[in-house]
């Protein structure tokens, strides 16, 4: 009988000791996430989304028209905004400069060849086969030649090839109404629905309203 009581006492004592160890262990143990896919990784912030407002909008490798086009997006595409880059002159009244021709001597002058980035606001028909389309990135040089004729040289890229257009007099005036300086508008770094990333000119990105 004494032996049985002794066994019961030992069993009870061991149970109490095991419970105590279990409690201490649970206090010291770190929190465990139920979703192990998040374990050890910070939860990313949710970025703002936006609509693409133009058709065939170029997505470039960097924030400017000098960067190569990576791919294009169609009107209505929903993208995620990753970053926003403003040029130094953003927010100011940005206008094209009219440059002077260079006197090369002997009564000869050379075009100034000082091009500034711009974006077509409406299409400009060059001939029956080709137009500079709305939203197309161009580089322009406005000037007046020594004879007093207003001139504009336009650099553009089509089918991977750079070309230059020269306009004189009234064509220059009508063209000026169809192009705007690119310097005063922000560029957005975006990610599309399949994970492609790149930079888009801000005129063609309409951010969704953020509700709190």
FITITOR-224969 format. One record per residue: x, y, z of N, C-alpha, C, CB in turn. Coordinates in steps of 0.2 Angstrom, whole numbers, plus 2048, in hexadecimal, padded with zeros to 3 digits. Glycine has a CB too. Layout:
! residues N
XYZXYZXYZXYZ;...
This chain:
! residues 212
8047FA8008008008008048068007FB800806;80980680480E80C80481180D7FE81380B80A;8138077FA8168077F481280B7EF8188007F2;80B8097EF80680C7EA8068137EB8008097EB;8058167F280581D7F380B8207F180481E7FB;81181D7F18178207EF8178217E881D81C7F1;81581C7E481481D7DD8108227DA8128167D9;80A8237DE8058287DC80882F7DD7FF8287E0;80C8307E380F8367E58148387DF8138367EB;8188337DD81D8347D881A8367D182282E7D7;8158337CF8118347C980E83B7C980C82F7C8;80B83D7CF8088447CF80E8497CF8058457D6;8138487D281984D7D281C84E7CB81E84B7D7;81C8487C881F8497C181A84C7BC8208427BE;81484C7BD80F84F7B980F8577BA80884D7BB;8108587C18108607C28168637BF8108617CA;81C85F7C08228617BD8228627B682885D7BF;81F85D7B281E85E7AB81A8647A981B8577A8;8158657AD81086B7AB8148717AC80A86B7B0;8188727B181C8787B28218797AD8208777B9;8248747AA8298747A582687779F82D86E7A4;82087479D81C87679781A87D797816871797;81888079D81688779E81C88B79D8138887A5;82188A7A082788E79F82988E79782D88B7A3;82988879482B88878D82688C78982B88078B;82088C78A81B89078681C89778781488E788;81F89978D8208A178E8268A378A8218A2796;82B89F7898318A07868318A077F83789C789;82C89C77C82C89A77582A8A0771827894774;82D8A176B82B8A77678248A67648308A8761;8208AC76281A8AB75E81B8A77588178B275D;8178A37568178A074F8118A274B817898750;8138A474580D8A674080A8A073E8108AA73B;8038A073D7FF89B73B80189A7337F889C73C;80289F73080489F72980B89F7288008A5725;80E89972781589972781889C721818892727;81489F71C8178A27168198A97188128A2710;8178AC71E8198B272081F8B27258138B6723;8208AC7278258AC72D82C8AE72B8268A472E;82E8B372F8358B672E8358BB72883A8B172C;82F8BD72582F8C272082B8C772182D8BE719;82D8CE7208298D37228238D471D82D8DA721;81D8D67208178D771C8188DD7178118D7720;8188DD7118198E270C8138E770D81A8E0705;8148EE70C80F8F270C80B8F27058118FA70C;8058F37058008F36FF8018F96FB7F98F2701;8048F96F58058FF6F17FE9016EE80A8FD6EC;7FE9086EC7F990B6E97F89086E27F99126E9;7F29076DF7F19056D87EF90B6D47EB8FF6D8;7EF9096CD7ED90F6C97EB90C6C27F39136C7;7E79106BE7E590E6B77EA9116B27DE9106B6;7EB90D6AD7EF9106A77EA9146A37F390B6A3;7EB91A6A17E691E69D7E791E6967E59246A0;7EC91C6937EE91C68C7EE9166897F492068B;7EE9156827EF90F67F7F690E67C7EA90F679;7F990867D7FF90767B80490B67F800908674;80390C68580891068980F90D68A805912690;81491068981B90D68A81D90D691820911686;81F90769382290669A82A90569981F8FF69D;82D90A69C83490B69B8399086A0836912699;83F90769F8449046A48459096A984A9026A0;8449106A88469156AD84191B6AC84D9176AC;8419206B183D9256B183E92B6AC83C9286B7;83E9296A583F92F6A083F92C6998469326A1;83E93069483D92D68D84492B68A83A933689;84992C68E85092968B85192268D85592D68E;84C91F69184D91869384991468E84A91769A;84C90E68D84990968884290768A84D903687;83E9066858379036878378FC688832905681;8348F968E8358F269082E8EF68D8358F2697;8298F268E8228EF68B81D8F568B8208E9690;8178F36898128F868980C8F668D8108F9681;8078FA68F8018F96927FB8FC68F8028FB69A;7F68F968F7F08FB68C7EB8FF6907EC8F6689;7E790368D7E39086917DE9036967DE90C68D;7DE90569C7DA9026A17DD8FD6A57D48FE69D;7E48FB6A37E88F76A77E98F96AE7EF8F66A4;7E88F56B37E98F76BA7F08F56BC7E38F36BF;7F38F96BF7FA8F86C17FB8FA6C97FF8FC6BD;8018F86CB8038FA6D28088FF6D28058F46D6;8089046D680D90A6D68129086DB80A9116D7;8189076D881E9066DD82290C6DF8229006D9;8229116DB8279166DC82491C6D882E9156DB;8269226D98259286D682B92D6D581F92C6D9;82D92F6CF8339336CF83193A6CB83892F6CA;83393F6CF8329466CC8389496C982E94A6D1;83894B6C383E94F6C183F9556C583D9516B9;8459586C484695E6C88429646C784E9606C6;83F9656C183B96A6BF8339696C083C96D6B8;8329636C382B9616C48279676C782A95B6C7;8219686C581D96D6C981D9746C681E96D6D0;8229756C282497C6BF82097C6B882B97D6BF;8209826B681D9836AF8239826AA81B98B6AE;82397C6A78289796A382697B69C8299726A4;82B97E69882A98069183097E68D828987690;82F97D68683597C68283898268183297967B;83F98268084398767F84498867784A987682;84498E67584698F66E84D99166D84299566B;85198C66A85898D66A85B99066385B98566A;86099366486499765E86899265A86899D661;86899465486C99064F87499265086A991648;87898D64F87F98F65088399164A883988653;88699764A88A99A64589099664488C9A1646;89199263E89798E63D89C99163889598763A;89B99863789F99C63389E99B62B8A699A634;8A09A062789F9A06208989A161E8A299A61D;8949A462388D9A462188899E62288C9A761A;88B99962588799362688599262E88C98D624;88098F62F87D98E63587B987636877993637;87C98563C87A97E63E87497E64388097A641;86F97964286A97964686C97764E865973644;86997A65386B97A65986C97365C86797E65E;86896E65A86996765C86996766487096465A;86496B66786396A66E85C96866F864971672;85B96167085595E67185295D67885595766D;84C95E67884995E67F84395967F846965681;84295568483D95068483695268483E94B68A;83294F68082B95168082794B67F82A95667B;82094C68081B94667F81694967A818944686;81494567580E94767180894767580E94366B;80494D6747FE94D6777F894C6737FC95567A;7F994C66C7F594A6677F99476617F0950664;7F694465D7FA9416577FC9466527F593B654;80194564F80494A64A80594564480A94E64C;80294663E8039426388089456347FC942634;80D94063381394262F81294162881993E631;80F93B62680D93A61F80893562081393761B;80593261A80092D61A80292761D7FE92C613;80892661E80A91F62180C91F62981091D61D;80D92562B81092663280E92C636818925632;80C92B63C80B93164080E930647803931642;81093664A81293665180C93565581693C653;80B93065980592E65C80493266380492765D;7FE9336657FD93666C8019326717F693666E;80493567680893167B80F92F67980492B67D;81193067381792E67081D93367381892E669;82293067582893467882C93767282C93067D;82E93D67283294066D83794567082D944668;83C94766C84094C66E84095266984894A66F;83F95866B83E95D667843963668837960667;84496666284996C66284597265F85096B660;84397766283F97D65F84598265E83A97F663;84498565884998B65684698F651850988654;84A99464F84999864984F9996468469A064B;84F99763F85599663B85799E639854992635;85D99F6378609A563685B9A96318679A5633;8579A662D8539A962884C9AB62B8519A4622;84C9AA6328459AC6358409A76358439B2632;8419A163283C99C63283C99863883E99762C;83699763B83699364183798B63F82F994644;83B98864383D98164283C97D64884498063F;83A97664783A97164C83D96B64983397064F;84296864D84496264C84195D65184C96164C;83F95764E83C95265384094C652834951651;84294965884594265884093E65B84C94265C;83F93865883A93365A83D92C658833934657;83A92765C83C92065A83691C65884091D660;83791965383191465083490E64E82D91864B;83190865083490264E83B90164F833901646;83D9046558449036578499086548468FC657;84790C64F84B91064C84A91764D84B90F644;84F91B64E84F92265084E926649855925654;84A92B64984992F64384893664584392D63E;84993B64084994264284494563C850946642;84094A63F83B94D63B83D95563B83494C63D;83D95863583E95F636838963633844961631;83596863782F96C63583197363482996A63A;82E97763083097E62F82998262F83497F629;82A98863282498D63281E98A63582398F62B;81898A63281298963581198263880C98A630;81597D63581597663781897663F819972633;81D97B64082097B64681A97E64B826980646;81698364981198564E80C98065080E98C64B;80A97C64B80597764C808972650802975645;80E97064F81196B65281296C65A81896964F;81497365B81597566280E97466681797C662;80997466380297366780196C6687FC976663;80596766580496066680995C66A80395D65F;80D96066D81295D67181396167881995C66D;81595E67D81696168381C95F686810960689;82096368A82696168D82595B692829967691;82A95769282995169782C95269E82C94B694;82F95869F8339596A582F95A6AB83895E6A4;82995D6AA82595F6B082195A6B38229656AF;8219546B181C94F6B38209496B681894C6AD;81D9466BB8209406BF82093A6BB81C93F6C6;8249356BC82492E6B982292A6BF82B92D6B6;81E9246BD81D91F6C28209196C181591F6C3;8239166C682590F6C581F90A6C782B90D6C9;81D9066C28179026C38198FA6C28129046BE;8148F66C58158EF6C480E8ED6C18168EB6CA;80E8E96BC8088E76B98058E06BC8088E66B1;8008DE6BA7FC8D86BD8008D16BD7F68D76BA;8058D16B88098CB6B78108CC6BA8098C96B0;8118D26BD8188D36C181D8D76BD81A8CC6C2;81C8D96B78208DD6B38218E46B681F8DE6AC;8278E76B68288EE6B982B8F26B482C8ED6C0;82A8F96B582D8FE6B182A9056B382C8FC6AA;82C90A6AF82A9116B08269136AB8319156B1;8209176AD81B91A6A981B9216AA8149166AA;81A9256A481992C6A581392E6A881992F69D;8139336AD80E9346B18079366AE8109396B6;8079396A880193B6A57FC9356A480293E69F;7FF92F6A47FB9296A27FA9246A87FF92569C;7FB9276AE7FA9236B47F59266B88019216B8;7EF9236BA7EA9266BE7EA9226C47E39276BA;7ED9256CA7EC9216D07E59206D37F19246D5;7E491B6D67DD91A6D97DD91E6E07DC9126DA;7D79206E17D79246E87D891F6EE7D09276E9;7DC9216F37DD91D6F87D891E6FE7E591E6FB;7D49197007CF91A7057D291870C7C9916703;7D191C7117D491A7177CE91771C7D692171B;
